[in-house]
């Protein structure tokens, strides 16, 4: 063989070798990545040939697959439209799947190992394979009250069972109709997605767990917890509450909301400072306690946990932010500066206080069922942390009950039921955010809530507290409240 032919042969051999190596790399090394890529519509089309499992709340299917006469055998439907969109997400031929449709895809699609016995039976009986069902912890009355209350605002509501961590409500606004993204018409799907993406904010953004905001005075619960945990403070301990507080190392002076006076400039009991949400008192209290105590308490409540929570929806980590000096520490102590919480974190703070200082890990999936409704897995409640003692939790409950009975949270009152809570009005570049976190009944808590309204234009006591009342009342009405 002459030299030119030899070179051509070697080049061709090298190209074939590279081709074989690339094929093996794609088929072996990247197979799972490519299969799970939402853009891989061939896999989705294959899944449409079998009945996908349902997502279930209180016995009702909030996401289900129905038989069609189309080329694709099944169509994904969401009977209640946008009511549960923040939880279910969507299952789309064009854009893949999101939220629970993505997180629990292996169960819903029928490929989860926990469904092995059922699939083995299918092989012998000749039944068409089907996906399993995902049963959620949500309470329908809570979810409806939350989503209805958020109409026409940007915000979120999270409700928890403080004793278990069950998520009773998870609502985000604006919401959207997942049915528009789950049709079999690619052109209509793309048009619907473009309209959603143009929204401000995009309705598919989950305000309850994926966005975080300045909490304002809600954070004073954490500061109060840190103070009480030192053993040097009780609800009746008097703390400085000047009309204006000169921030150390700064020429700035901190005022109370609307320039109001907390106690004529005199010291006041800690319970009164929380009841009327005195900024100067809590800024000075945070400075006195020091950054280490404040940050440690915040971390105990889950703030700063960059792992998020596998519920299985991922939660954006809340943060206390960086603190450079005592002036910033004072501002951070009233929930401003760089402190940012998700509404989920707000509910967790309330739930920990309600549960005698024990914070349970929030969870959304109650159980997994095979197609024959056999339970193949069930979630066991799990403790996340113990940020405060039962004694401190009792003191905080007393203080938070005073907030609702006598202070800024009066609009969260429920006739005949004691409610504990804390309002928050967080300043930002635009209009103030409105917050409320709390629980009820205060003496035997069954539900803990956080309500957040973005740029609400009014205080947390005026905007968020009434919605919190509606959500708590909706749950208690069906659970002996």
Secondary structure, 3 states (H helix, E strand, C coil): CCHHHHHHHHHHHHHHHHHHHHHHHHHHHCHHHHHCCCCCHHHHHHHCCCECCCEEECCEEEEEEEECCCCCCEEEECCCHHHHHHHHCCEECCCEECHHHHHCHHHHHCCCHHHHHHHHHHHHHCCCCECCEEEECCCHHHHHHHHHHCCCCCEEEEEECCCCCEEEEEEEECCCCHHHHCCCCHHHHHHHHHHHHCCCCCCCCCCCCCCCECCHHHHHHHHHHHHHHCCCCCCCCEECCCCEEECCCCCCEEECHHHCCCCCCCCEEHHHHHHCCCHHHHHHHHHHHCHHHHHHHHHHCCCCCCCCCCCCCCCCCCECCCCCCHHHHHHHCCCCCCCEECHHHHHHHHHHHHCCCCEECCECEEEEECCCCCEEEECCCCEEECCCCHHHHHHHHHHHHHHHHHCCCHHHCECCECEEEEEEEECCCCCCEEEEEEEECCCCCCEEEEEEECCCCCCHHHHHHHHHHHHHHHHHHCCCC
